[in-house]
Amino acid sequence: MTVEYRRKRGTDTEALHILVRPEVKRRIEQLANASHLPQWAIVEAAIMSGDGNSHTVPEEWGLTGPDGEPRLPSLQKTA
């Protein structure tokens, strides 16, 4: 038995049109297929998996800027 993932009726939503690397798209598709969830639910879950602080990026994401410097507020140079 498959249960559909649904938002509450009337929940506000916004369109998100982005380009991602092919391997990222495949990973989203794999997760959606394995969990029987829509792709939007996978993306929402990934984004909401942080600590709830909207001003920081989860450290495990390992995001860096073009210069290779970490792009986490707690790790940025101040001088």
N, C-alpha and C positions, 0 to 999 in steps of 0.2 A: 504494500500500500504506500502510495506516494502522497505526501501532504504538500500542498503548494504554499510557498512563502508569500505572504501578503502583508501590505501595510494596512493600517486602520483606514477605513473609508474617510475620505476628506483630507488625508494627509497631504500637505503641500509638497510638491516635487518640482525640480528644475531640470531642464535638459543639460546634458554634459557631453560635449562633442570633443573628443581628444584623440590624438594619435599616439600609439604606444608601439614599442618594438614588437616584432612578430612573436618572440618567445614569451613576452608578457601576455599578449592576447591568447596564445595557446594555453598558458598556465591558468588564466581566468576561465577559459573554456573547459579545461580539465577539471578544475575545482567545481564549476557549475554542474558538469555532467556527473561527477562522482557524488555530489551532495544532492542532486536533483533540485537545485535552486537556480533562479535566474541569475544572469551575469551581474545585474545591478546589485543583487543582494550580496554577492561575493565582494564587489568593490566597496559597498557601504560597510560591510563587516571589517574589511581591511582598514579602512579609514577610521572607523570608530574603535579599533582595537587599542588605541593609545590610552594614555592615562586620563583623558578628558580635558587636559590643559590645552586650550586652542592656540597657545603661543609657543608650543614646542613640538618638535618632530620626534617620534619615538626613536630612541638611540639605536635600536636594533635595525632600523632602516638603513643606517650607514650612508646617509646622503652627504655628498660633498659638492662644493662649488667647482667652477671651471679651473680654479687654481689648486684644487685638491684639498683645500681646507675644509674641515667639517662645517656644516651649515646648521648646527644645533646651537641655539642661543646660549646654552650653558658652556659651550666649548669655543665660542668665537673669541678672537683676540679683541681686547678693548683699547689697545694702544698701538 
